[in-house]
């Protein structure tokens, strides 16, 4: 009798933990997607700032030089966390490699 109670408790706890882990993973993927977008925007900003700084009118401006240096520093910090930020890209790359290897793509 006690075995059935322990078995039922174990099943209930396993179902709860599966649900909890699923929710945690979905939140992690949501955060990863948003951080990936932030990373892309920062790279575009840095490139745009480089183009503006190279214009003759602004070349040598200390404010823009400091702003460019700051943007590069933030981009370097994000590069250190790239494996976390681009978590969802690994799945997309794996799917791309699978289709290139001749494996049929699942519908």
Backbone as CSV, one residue per row, in Angstrom:
resi,resn,N_x,N_y,N_z,CA_x,CA_y,CA_z,C_x,C_y,C_z
1,UNK,0.824,-1.192,0.000,0.000,0.000,0.000,0.868,1.256,0.000
2,UNK,1.901,1.256,0.827,2.772,2.427,0.897,3.551,2.615,-0.401
3,UNK,3.813,1.470,-1.091,4.515,1.565,-2.369,3.681,2.324,-3.395
4,UNK,2.378,2.086,-3.397,1.498,2.782,-4.340,1.435,4.284,-4.038
5,UNK,1.435,4.625,-2.793,1.416,6.038,-2.403,2.715,6.718,-2.831
6,UNK,3.852,6.045,-2.635,5.140,6.603,-3.050,5.231,6.699,-4.569
7,UNK,4.709,5.691,-5.249,4.695,5.718,-6.709,3.842,6.885,-7.223
8,UNK,2.668,7.069,-6.638,1.789,8.173,-7.036,2.458,9.516,-6.762
9,UNK,3.101,9.641,-5.614,3.810,10.877,-5.284,4.945,11.132,-6.260
10,UNK,5.663,10.080,-6.600,6.763,10.203,-7.552,6.266,10.640,-8.926
11,UNK,5.190,10.052,-9.381,4.624,10.426,-10.682,4.169,11.884,-10.671
12,UNK,3.504,12.292,-9.619,3.032,13.676,-9.510,4.214,14.646,-9.502
13,UNK,5.259,14.329,-8.733,6.439,15.192,-8.690,7.142,15.244,-10.047
14,UNK,7.247,14.121,-10.726,7.870,14.112,-12.050,7.095,14.958,-13.045
15,UNK,5.780,14.862,-13.020,4.960,15.691,-13.909,5.155,17.165,-13.591
16,UNK,5.181,17.510,-12.314,5.397,18.897,-11.919,6.757,19.402,-12.394
17,UNK,7.810,18.610,-12.191,9.152,19.031,-12.599,9.293,19.143,-14.110
18,UNK,8.652,18.267,-14.849,8.672,18.382,-16.311,7.990,19.677,-16.745
19,UNK,6.859,19.986,-16.161,6.153,21.232,-16.483,7.017,22.443,-16.125
20,UNK,7.642,22.410,-14.955,8.470,23.526,-14.483,9.686,23.727,-15.386
21,UNK,10.356,22.654,-15.757,11.529,22.759,-16.632,11.117,23.266,-18.006
22,UNK,9.977,22.828,-18.506,9.487,23.304,-19.801,9.252,24.820,-19.759
23,UNK,8.659,25.304,-18.676,8.433,26.752,-18.537,9.756,27.513,-18.438
24,UNK,10.703,26.974,-17.697,12.007,27.628,-17.591,12.702,27.707,-18.947
25,UNK,12.657,26.632,-19.712,13.293,26.624,-21.024,12.612,27.585,-21.995
26,UNK,11.298,27.670,-21.935,10.612,28.619,-22.820,10.970,30.057,-22.456
27,UNK,11.103,30.346,-21.164,11.530,31.690,-20.750,12.960,31.967,-21.195
28,UNK,13.827,30.972,-21.096,15.211,31.136,-21.522,15.298,31.410,-23.019
29,UNK,14.522,30.711,-23.803,14.524,30.945,-25.248,13.980,32.332,-25.589
30,UNK,12.969,32.775,-24.867,12.418,34.121,-25.080,13.481,35.178,-24.793
31,UNK,14.188,35.020,-23.686,15.242,35.965,-23.321,16.371,35.925,-24.344
32,UNK,16.741,34.740,-24.768,17.808,34.593,-25.753,17.439,35.279,-27.066
33,UNK,16.207,35.115,-27.515,15.766,35.775,-28.748,15.843,37.289,-28.618
34,UNK,15.393,37.821,-27.492,15.424,39.265,-27.293,16.850,39.794,-27.204
35,UNK,17.728,39.071,-26.533,19.112,39.504,-26.439,19.813,39.404,-27.788
36,UNK,19.425,38.441,-28.579,19.977,38.329,-29.920,19.601,39.554,-30.751
37,UNK,18.371,40.007,-30.630,17.931,41.213,-31.334,18.704,42.432,-30.844
38,UNK,18.910,42.518,-29.547,19.681,43.620,-28.976,21.109,43.617,-29.512
39,UNK,21.710,42.448,-29.573,23.075,42.306,-30.093,23.155,42.774,-31.544
40,UNK,22.193,42.367,-32.368,22.173,42.790,-33.771,22.027,44.302,-33.895
41,UNK,21.158,44.894,-33.085,20.967,46.345,-33.120,22.240,47.077,-32.712
42,UNK,22.927,46.573,-31.720,24.160,47.211,-31.272,25.237,47.149,-32.352
43,UNK,25.339,46.043,-33.042,26.312,45.917,-34.131,25.968,46.896,-35.256
44,UNK,24.701,47.022,-35.588,24.287,47.981,-36.618,24.593,49.410,-36.175
45,UNK,24.352,49.721,-34.906,24.654,51.047,-34.374,26.150,51.341,-34.461
46,UNK,26.983,50.365,-34.074,28.424,50.545,-34.118,28.892,50.789,-35.556
47,UNK,28.358,50.017,-36.508,28.746,50.199,-37.906,28.308,51.564,-38.430
48,UNK,27.106,51.979,-38.061,26.613,53.292,-38.492,27.468,54.407,-37.888
49,UNK,27.816,54.259,-36.635,28.648,55.250,-35.972,30.027,55.324,-36.626
50,UNK,30.569,54.198,-37.029,31.851,54.192,-37.746,31.749,54.976,-39.046
51,UNK,30.654,54.785,-39.792,30.463,55.500,-41.054,30.370,57.007,-40.822
52,UNK,29.642,57.405,-39.788,29.499,58.837,-39.493,30.846,59.425,-39.077
53,UNK,31.598,58.691,-38.278,32.883,59.184,-37.795,33.866,59.371,-38.947
54,UNK,33.755,58.545,-39.980,34.683,58.633,-41.104,34.341,59.761,-42.077
55,UNK,33.194,60.391,-41.925,32.854,61.528,-42.780,33.803,62.688,-42.501
56,UNK,34.123,63.451,-43.540,35.071,64.560,-43.391,34.603,65.600,-42.389
57,UNK,33.313,65.834,-42.342,32.765,66.856,-41.458,32.995,66.506,-39.989
58,UNK,32.912,65.228,-39.649,33.015,64.815,-38.259,34.349,64.168,-37.908
59,UNK,35.226,63.962,-38.872,36.473,63.252,-38.605,37.295,63.993,-37.551
60,UNK,37.682,63.284,-36.510,38.499,63.866,-35.458,37.699,64.459,-34.310
61,UNK,36.373,64.473,-34.416,35.547,65.017,-33.340,35.687,64.128,-32.101
62,UNK,36.072,64.725,-30.987,36.339,63.959,-29.769,35.078,63.302,-29.200
63,UNK,33.948,63.977,-29.305,32.712,63.406,-28.788,32.347,62.136,-29.539
64,UNK,32.428,62.204,-30.861,32.132,61.012,-31.651,33.181,59.925,-31.435
65,UNK,34.426,60.328,-31.259,35.483,59.345,-31.017,35.212,58.592,-29.706
66,UNK,34.815,59.326,-28.668,34.505,58.687,-27.393,33.251,57.813,-27.494
67,UNK,32.263,58.296,-28.238,31.052,57.514,-28.436,31.361,56.222,-29.192
68,UNK,32.206,56.295,-30.197,32.616,55.129,-30.955,33.390,54.154,-30.072
69,UNK,34.285,54.670,-29.245,35.054,53.827,-28.331,34.113,53.115,-27.346
70,UNK,33.126,53.836,-26.863,32.165,53.248,-25.937,31.335,52.160,-26.621
71,UNK,30.897,52.415,-27.842,30.119,51.416,-28.582,30.948,50.159,-28.835
72,UNK,32.220,50.331,-29.146,33.092,49.170,-29.361,33.277,48.385,-28.065
73,UNK,33.383,49.095,-26.953,33.554,48.430,-25.656,32.315,47.599,-25.315
74,UNK,31.143,48.156,-25.537,29.912,47.424,-25.251,29.791,46.217,-26.186
75,UNK,30.168,46.382,-27.444,30.127,45.259,-28.381,31.092,44.156,-27.950
76,UNK,32.249,44.528,-27.426,33.197,43.525,-26.938,32.631,42.782,-25.729
77,UNK,31.949,43.500,-24.847,31.322,42.842,-23.698,30.264,41.840,-24.158
78,UNK,29.488,42.231,-25.157,28.477,41.318,-25.671,29.111,40.132,-26.388
79,UNK,30.264,40.334,-27.026,30.966,39.220,-27.664,31.382,38.172,-26.647
80,UNK,31.723,38.600,-25.428,32.095,37.660,-24.384,30.921,36.758,-23.998
81,UNK,29.711,37.274,-24.125,28.516,36.513,-23.782,27.808,35.965,-25.014
82,UNK,28.517,35.890,-26.124,27.900,35.500,-27.391,27.285,34.110,-27.330
83,UNK,27.934,33.179,-26.645,27.380,31.829,-26.595,26.039,31.794,-25.878
84,UNK,25.802,32.712,-24.962,24.506,32.778,-24.287,23.502,33.540,-25.150
85,UNK,23.951,34.629,-25.741,23.054,35.469,-26.530,22.540,34.748,-27.764
86,UNK,23.383,33.956,-28.363,23.030,33.315,-29.615,22.633,31.863,-29.403
87,UNK,22.004,31.576,-28.302,21.605,30.225,-27.949,20.690,29.621,-28.998
88,UNK,19.766,30.388,-29.514,18.816,29.855,-30.472,19.440,29.676,-31.849
89,UNK,20.515,30.369,-32.162,21.157,30.208,-33.456,21.772,28.826,-33.608
90,UNK,22.204,28.198,-32.527,22.771,26.859,-32.597,21.759,25.870,-33.156
91,UNK,20.514,25.995,-32.742,19.472,25.116,-33.250,19.246,25.350,-34.735
92,UNK,19.240,26.611,-35.163,19.034,26.931,-36.565,20.201,26.431,-37.410
93,UNK,21.443,26.569,-36.918,22.598,26.078,-37.642,22.557,24.563,-37.770
94,UNK,22.134,23.864,-36.723,22.029,22.410,-36.766,21.009,21.986,-37.811
95,UNK,19.876,22.675,-37.874,18.863,22.352,-38.875,19.401,22.596,-40.273
96,UNK,20.162,23.683,-40.469,20.746,23.992,-41.761,21.752,22.924,-42.158
97,UNK,22.585,22.476,-41.224,23.561,21.431,-41.507,22.862,20.123,-41.861
98,UNK,21.765,19.822,-41.186,21.027,18.594,-41.474,20.470,18.612,-42.891
99,UNK,19.938,19.763,-43.333,19.383,19.845,-44.679,20.489,19.816,-45.734
100,UNK,21.666,20.356,-45.421,22.788,20.326,-46.344,23.368,18.924,-46.474
101,UNK,23.271,18.118,-45.434,23.801,16.755,-45.454,22.888,15.805,-46.218
102,UNK,21.785,16.301,-46.703,20.887,15.473,-47.492,19.776,14.839,-46.688
103,UNK,19.694,15.152,-45.408,18.595,14.620,-44.619,17.331,15.395,-44.947
104,UNK,16.223,14.720,-45.094,14.987,15.447,-45.416,14.556,16.336,-44.277
105,UNK,14.055,17.484,-44.639,13.576,18.447,-43.644,12.203,18.033,-43.173
106,UNK,11.990,18.097,-41.852,10.696,17.718,-41.300,9.689,18.829,-41.509
107,UNK,8.470,18.456,-41.838,7.423,19.452,-42.104,6.684,19.787,-40.858
